[in-house]
């Protein structure tokens, strides 16, 4: 059986401040609670917290007074899908395990990941960064 496409659940903007992490967790938990198993829900909320924290700490979203972090959530086939979009950074480029990603220093970085939790271990099936304006 082919996996189903994730069904969009919500899109929200949060201020680029530390207190937004908890607000985003609550928002995500509310949307995902009826869509995924409890273990997937817990893992998704933890990963979302990490992604938003990274955006607040390492991007211009947390450096500008009007900085925003945008979160898109979807669910399907027992898993959760999330995109976290921030204001990018004029001073750094996202890295994964010491490898530099190819992205320009201007524009937004979209952190996209899909989560599944087979046998209580979490698997990220895709991680990417995109740059662009608007």
Secondary structure, DSSP 8 states (H G I E B T S, - for coil): ------EEEEEEEEESSTHHHHHHHHHHHHHHTTTS-HHHHHHHHHHHHHHHHHHHHHSTTTTSTT-EEEEEEEEETTEEEEEEE----SS---EETTEE----SSS--EEEEEEE-GGG--EEEEEE------
